[in-house]
Amino acid sequence: MEFIDYLKALILGLVEGLTEYAPVSSTGHMIIVDDMWLQSEQFLTKYVANTFKVVVQLGSILAVVILFRHRFIDLLGLNRFRRTQSGDGASGAPQTAGRLKLMQVIVGMIPAGVFGLLFKDQIDDYLFSTNTVLIGLVAGAVLMVAADLFRPKKQIVESVDQMTYKQAIGVGLFQCLSLWPGFSRSGSTISGGVLLGMSHRAAADFTFIMAVPVMAGASGLSLLKNWQYITADTLPFFIVGFISAFVFAMISIKFFLKLINRVKLVPFAVYRILLAVVVYIVYF
């Protein structure tokens, strides 16, 4: 491998890290760079290229786990174990009666999980194309604008710890839209949360927390199936991409969570429309 190959892995990881959790569709972005670089690399077969995408996604997942580590420790009940062991309640996130519950996360994951299992073959066969991604980008943008325009003005849930089970299942139903490539998981779920009476930040927090087990499970299974494509020749490429995705996802998530309550969703919707135009010009 040459220096340019490492540079490309770095940039591909950057694209994944910056777009995976922002409501702009990482799928749409990866389609562009896929045809520009991944498929043009002689040492990357189709299967190696697909494995690389899984590896960089794992990098972005790790970023969420680290940034929300206290939340995950709390959800799994490990704070209680640590207090029992130490004899005090000083470690980990504070415990309050109103904290987000693990069952709420599970409830939110169920709808997309069921739909994904039922229609996996149809999704793989008919929805992974540039045309369908363009539709997803535009339709997702419309939903995001609608969420900002028609969101409730009163009794807003400001923190993810205040959300109800009804809101959890509602956000989970909106997540089903993300099964359409280009729609964006965070775009659909944050929009759904906002329409259901959550603040943009609360909806984003729940989206990121809920995404980890879903993405980790799917990526883990894909990696196990494609483990043979990680060889001595491709490993450096994968490592650079993984680290790049992890670092830029950390930066992206921190920036996004500080920004989302101020700018809302419309600016991201506008960007999606512009991206759709670029994708159309590039491919058609």
C-alpha positions in Angstrom: 0.0 0.0 0.0 1.1 3.5 -0.8 0.7 6.8 1.1 -2.3 7.7 -1.1 -4.1 4.6 0.1 -3.7 5.5 3.7 -4.9 9.1 2.9 -8.0 7.6 1.2 -8.7 5.4 4.2 -8.4 8.5 6.4 -10.9 10.5 4.3 -13.3 7.6 4.1 -13.3 7.3 7.9 -13.8 11.0 8.1 -16.9 10.8 5.9 -18.3 8.0 8.0 -17.5 9.7 11.3 -18.9 13.1 10.4 -22.1 11.8 8.8 -23.1 8.6 10.7 -24.9 10.4 13.6 -25.8 13.7 11.9 -29.2 13.7 10.2 -27.7 13.9 6.7 -27.5 10.2 5.7 -24.2 8.5 5.9 -25.4 6.2 3.2 -25.8 9.0 0.7 -22.3 10.2 1.4 -20.7 6.7 1.3 -22.3 6.0 -2.1 -20.4 9.0 -3.5 -17.0 8.1 -2.1 -17.7 4.4 -2.8 -17.7 4.9 -6.5 -15.0 7.6 -6.4 -12.5 5.6 -4.4 -13.4 2.2 -2.9 -14.4 0.6 -6.2 -11.4 2.1 -8.0 -8.8 0.5 -5.7 -7.2 -2.5 -7.3 -6.5 -4.2 -4.0 -10.1 -3.8 -2.8 -12.6 -6.3 -4.1 -16.3 -5.8 -3.6 -16.3 -7.9 -0.4 -13.2 -6.2 1.0 -14.8 -2.8 0.3 -18.0 -3.9 2.1 -15.9 -5.1 5.1 -14.1 -1.8 5.2 -17.5 0.0 5.6 -18.4 -2.3 8.5 -15.0 -1.6 10.2 -15.3 2.2 9.9 -18.9 2.0 11.2 -17.6 0.2 14.3 -15.2 3.1 14.9 -18.1 5.5 15.0 -20.1 3.2 17.3 -17.1 3.1 19.7 -17.2 6.9 19.8 -20.9 6.9 21.1 -20.1 4.2 23.7 -17.3 6.4 25.1 -19.2 9.7 25.0 -22.3 8.1 26.6 -20.4 5.6 28.8 -22.0 6.8 32.1 -25.4 6.5 30.5 -24.8 2.9 29.4 -23.3 2.0 32.8 -26.5 3.4 34.3 -28.8 1.6 31.9 -27.1 -1.8 32.5 -27.3 -1.3 36.3 -23.6 -1.4 36.8 -23.7 1.7 39.0 -25.6 -0.3 41.6 -23.1 -3.1 41.5 -20.2 -0.7 41.9 -21.9 1.0 44.9 -22.5 -2.4 46.5 -18.9 -3.3 46.0 -17.5 0.0 47.3 -20.1 0.7 50.0 -21.0 4.2 48.7 -22.8 5.9 45.9 -20.1 8.1 44.6 -19.2 6.3 41.4 -20.9 6.6 38.0 -23.9 8.7 37.0 -26.3 9.8 39.7 -29.4 7.7 40.3 -32.8 9.4 40.2 -36.3 8.1 39.9 -36.7 9.8 36.5 -33.8 8.4 34.7 -34.0 6.7 31.3 -34.8 3.0 31.6 -33.2 0.1 29.7 -36.7 -1.1 28.8 -37.5 2.2 27.1 -34.5 1.7 24.9 -35.5 -1.9 24.1 -39.1 -0.8 23.3 -37.7 1.9 20.9 -35.6 -0.8 19.1 -38.4 -3.3 18.6 -40.3 -1.8 15.6 -37.3 -1.3 13.3 -35.9 -4.7 14.4 -39.1 -6.5 13.5 -39.5 -4.7 10.1 -35.9 -5.2 9.3 -36.1 -8.9 9.9 -39.4 -9.3 8.0 -38.3 -7.3 4.9 -34.5 -7.7 4.9 -34.4 -9.4 1.6 -36.7 -6.9 -0.1 -34.7 -4.0 1.3 -31.4 -5.5 0.1 -32.8 -6.4 -3.3 -34.8 -3.2 -4.2 -33.7 -0.3 -2.0 -29.9 -0.1 -2.2 -29.6 2.0 -5.3 -28.8 5.6 -6.1 -32.4 6.3 -7.2 -33.8 5.1 -3.9 -31.1 7.0 -1.9 -32.1 10.2 -3.7 -35.8 9.6 -2.7 -34.7 9.0 0.9 -32.6 12.1 1.0 -35.5 14.3 -0.2 -38.2 12.6 1.8 -36.1 12.7 4.9 -35.5 16.4 4.4 -39.3 17.0 4.1 -39.9 15.2 7.3 -37.3 17.2 9.1 -38.8 20.5 8.0 -42.2 19.3 9.0 -40.9 18.4 12.4 -39.6 21.9 13.0 -42.7 23.5 11.6 -45.3 21.4 13.5 -43.5 20.5 16.7 -45.6 21.1 19.9 -44.9 24.4 21.6 -45.8 23.4 25.1 -45.0 20.6 27.6 -41.7 19.8 25.8 -39.6 16.9 27.2 -36.3 18.6 27.7 -34.3 15.6 28.9 -34.2 12.0 27.7 -34.8 11.1 31.4 -38.3 12.6 31.2 -39.5 10.7 28.1 -42.4 8.3 28.3 -42.8 4.7 27.0 -45.3 6.1 24.5 -42.6 8.4 23.1 -40.1 5.6 23.1 -42.3 3.4 20.9 -43.2 6.4 18.8 -39.6 7.2 18.1 -39.0 3.5 17.4 -41.7 3.6 14.8 -40.2 6.6 13.1 -36.9 4.7 13.1 -38.5 2.2 10.7 -38.2 4.9 8.0 -34.4 4.7 8.2 -34.6 1.2 6.7 -35.0 3.1 3.5 -31.4 4.0 2.5 -30.8 7.7 2.5 -33.5 8.5 5.0 -31.1 8.6 7.9 -31.6 6.9 11.2 -30.9 10.1 13.2 -32.9 12.2 10.8 -36.0 10.0 11.1 -35.8 9.4 14.9 -34.9 13.0 15.9 -37.8 14.3 13.7 -40.1 11.7 15.3 -39.1 12.6 18.8 -39.6 16.3 18.1 -43.1 15.7 16.7 -43.9 13.6 19.8 -43.0 16.5 22.1 -39.3 16.0 22.9 -36.6 18.7 22.6 -34.2 18.3 19.8 -31.4 17.5 22.3 -33.5 14.9 24.1 -34.5 13.2 20.8 -30.8 13.2 19.7 -29.6 11.7 23.0 -32.2 8.9 22.7 -31.3 8.3 19.0 -27.6 7.9 19.8 -28.2 5.6 22.8 -30.7 3.4 20.8 -28.4 3.2 17.8 -25.5 1.6 19.6 -27.0 -1.9 20.2 -28.7 -1.9 16.7 -25.6 -0.9 14.8 -23.2 -2.9 16.9 -25.3 -6.1 16.4 -25.6 -5.6 12.7 -22.0 -4.6 12.2 -20.7 -7.4 14.4 -22.6 -10.0 12.4 -21.4 -8.5 9.1 -17.8 -8.5 10.4 -18.0 -12.2 11.4 -19.2 -13.1 8.0 -16.5 -11.2 6.3 -13.6 -11.8 8.7 -11.6 -13.7 6.0 -11.2 -10.4 4.0 -9.1 -8.8 6.8 -5.7 -9.8 5.7 -2.1 -8.6 6.2 -2.5 -6.5 3.0 -5.8 -4.9 3.9 -5.4 -4.6 7.7 -3.5 -1.2 7.7 -6.2 0.2 5.5 -8.9 -0.9 7.9 -7.0 0.3 11.0 -6.6 3.8 9.5 -10.3 3.9 8.6 -11.4 2.7 12.0 -9.3 5.3 13.9 -10.3 8.1 11.5 -14.1 7.2 11.9 -13.7 7.0 15.7 -11.9 10.4 16.0 -14.2 12.3 13.7 -17.3 10.7 15.1 -16.3 12.0 18.6 -15.8 15.5 17.2 -19.1 15.3 15.2 -21.2 14.1 18.0 -19.9 16.6 20.5 -20.4 19.5 18.0 -23.9 18.2 17.0 -25.2 17.9 20.5 -24.2 21.4 21.3 -25.7 22.8 18.1 -29.0 20.9 17.6 -31.1 22.8 20.1 -30.1 26.1 18.6 -30.2 25.4 14.9 -32.9 22.7 14.9 -33.3 20.5 11.8 -34.0 22.8 8.8 -30.3 23.6 8.1 -29.6 19.9 7.9 -32.7 19.4 5.6 -31.3 22.1 3.3 -28.0 20.3 3.2 -29.7 17.0 2.3 -31.5 18.6 -0.6 -28.1 20.0 -1.9 -26.6 16.6 -1.4 -29.4 15.0 -3.5 -28.7 17.5 -6.3 -24.9 16.6 -6.2 -25.6 12.9 -6.2 -28.0 13.4 -9.1 -25.4 15.3 -11.1 -22.7 12.9 -10.4 -24.7 9.8 -11.3 -27.0 11.0 -13.9 
